[in-house]
Amino acid sequence: MPKSLPMIDLTATLCCAPVASGVISDDDALAVALRLKAVADPVRVKLLSLLLVSDIDGVRNSDLARHLELSDATISHHLGQLHRAGLLTRSRRGTSIYYRVDRNSLAALVRVIDPDCCL
């Protein structure tokens, strides 16, 4: 049976030394790995792509489901994983929930992997 990773709070922006700066601590390695694990799915990568190029006010779950031709429940699951990893923010407007990429968290993850990226 595969070993599951422990649940930790990932809502705070990732803040640790870049992987290339030396051996990182176990806690920092876990924080990075859990965020990468959340992204390591083709549907989630596509969701991030759609959200990054979308309206700044966010996109509703149902609109994303229609675009990807998947059920609302499937999209909700994937959005939940990305949100728990701290990579998305969400806001409720009426009965709808709108999702946006937390660009600061995504940029922090990129900088931890490669601090010279995107200078």
C-alpha positions as CSV (number, residue, x, y, z in Angstrom):
1,M,0.0,0.0,0.0
2,P,1.5,3.4,-0.9
3,K,2.4,5.7,1.9
4,S,0.4,8.9,2.0
5,L,2.1,12.2,2.8
6,P,1.1,13.8,6.0
7,M,-1.4,16.7,6.0
8,I,0.1,20.0,6.8
9,D,-1.1,23.6,6.4
10,L,-0.1,24.7,2.9
11,T,-2.1,27.9,2.8
12,A,0.9,30.1,3.7
13,T,3.1,31.2,0.8
14,L,6.1,28.8,0.6
15,C,9.2,30.3,2.2
16,C,12.3,28.4,2.2
17,A,15.8,28.4,0.8
18,P,16.1,27.4,-2.9
19,V,16.7,23.7,-3.5
20,A,19.9,24.6,-5.3
21,S,21.3,26.5,-2.3
22,G,22.1,23.3,-0.4
23,V,20.3,20.4,1.2
24,I,17.0,21.7,2.5
25,S,15.4,20.6,5.7
26,D,13.0,17.7,5.9
27,D,10.1,20.1,6.7
28,D,10.9,22.4,3.8
29,A,11.3,19.4,1.4
30,L,7.9,18.2,2.5
31,A,6.3,21.6,2.0
32,V,7.7,21.7,-1.6
33,A,6.8,18.1,-2.4
34,L,3.2,18.5,-1.3
35,R,2.8,21.6,-3.5
36,L,4.4,19.8,-6.4
37,K,2.2,16.8,-5.8
38,A,-0.9,19.0,-6.0
39,V,0.3,20.3,-9.5
40,A,1.4,16.8,-10.8
41,D,-1.8,16.0,-12.6
42,P,-2.7,17.0,-16.2
43,V,-6.1,18.3,-15.3
44,R,-4.6,20.5,-12.6
45,V,-1.9,21.9,-14.9
46,K,-4.7,22.7,-17.4
47,L,-6.7,24.4,-14.7
48,L,-3.8,26.5,-13.7
49,S,-3.3,27.4,-17.3
50,L,-6.9,28.4,-17.8
51,L,-6.9,30.4,-14.6
52,L,-3.7,32.2,-15.4
53,V,-5.0,33.5,-18.7
54,S,-8.6,34.2,-17.4
55,D,-10.3,37.2,-16.0
56,I,-8.6,38.7,-13.0
57,D,-11.8,38.4,-11.0
58,G,-11.7,34.6,-11.2
59,V,-13.5,31.8,-12.9
60,R,-16.5,29.7,-11.7
61,N,-16.1,26.0,-11.2
62,S,-18.9,25.3,-13.7
63,D,-17.2,27.4,-16.4
64,L,-14.0,25.5,-15.9
65,A,-15.9,22.2,-16.0
66,R,-17.6,23.1,-19.3
67,H,-14.3,24.2,-20.9
68,L,-12.6,21.0,-19.9
69,E,-15.6,18.8,-20.6
70,L,-15.5,17.3,-17.1
71,S,-18.1,17.1,-14.4
72,D,-18.4,19.8,-11.8
73,A,-17.5,17.3,-9.1
74,T,-14.3,16.3,-10.9
75,I,-13.3,20.0,-11.3
76,S,-14.2,20.7,-7.7
77,H,-11.9,17.9,-6.5
78,H,-9.0,19.2,-8.6
79,L,-9.6,22.9,-7.6
80,G,-9.8,21.8,-3.9
81,Q,-6.4,20.1,-4.2
82,L,-4.8,23.2,-5.7
83,H,-6.5,25.4,-3.1
84,R,-5.3,23.2,-0.2
85,A,-1.8,23.5,-1.6
86,G,-2.1,27.2,-1.4
87,L,-1.9,27.8,-5.1
88,L,-5.5,29.1,-5.6
89,T,-7.7,31.6,-3.8
90,R,-11.4,31.5,-3.9
91,S,-14.2,33.9,-3.2
92,R,-17.9,33.3,-2.9
93,R,-20.3,35.6,-4.8
94,G,-23.9,34.6,-4.3
95,T,-24.1,30.9,-4.8
96,S,-21.0,30.7,-7.0
97,I,-17.3,30.3,-6.0
98,Y,-14.7,32.0,-8.1
99,Y,-11.1,30.7,-8.3
100,R,-7.9,32.6,-9.1
101,V,-4.3,31.6,-9.1
102,D,-2.4,32.9,-6.1
103,R,0.5,34.3,-8.2
104,N,2.6,35.0,-5.1
105,S,2.4,31.3,-4.0
106,L,3.1,30.0,-7.5
107,A,6.1,32.4,-7.9
108,A,7.5,31.3,-4.5
109,L,7.3,27.6,-5.6
110,V,9.1,28.4,-8.8
111,R,11.8,30.4,-7.0
112,V,12.4,27.5,-4.6
113,I,13.0,25.2,-7.5
114,D,15.0,27.6,-9.5
115,P,15.9,31.0,-8.0
116,D,17.3,32.2,-11.3
117,C,14.1,31.5,-13.3
118,C,12.2,34.3,-14.7
119,L,14.4,37.1,-13.7
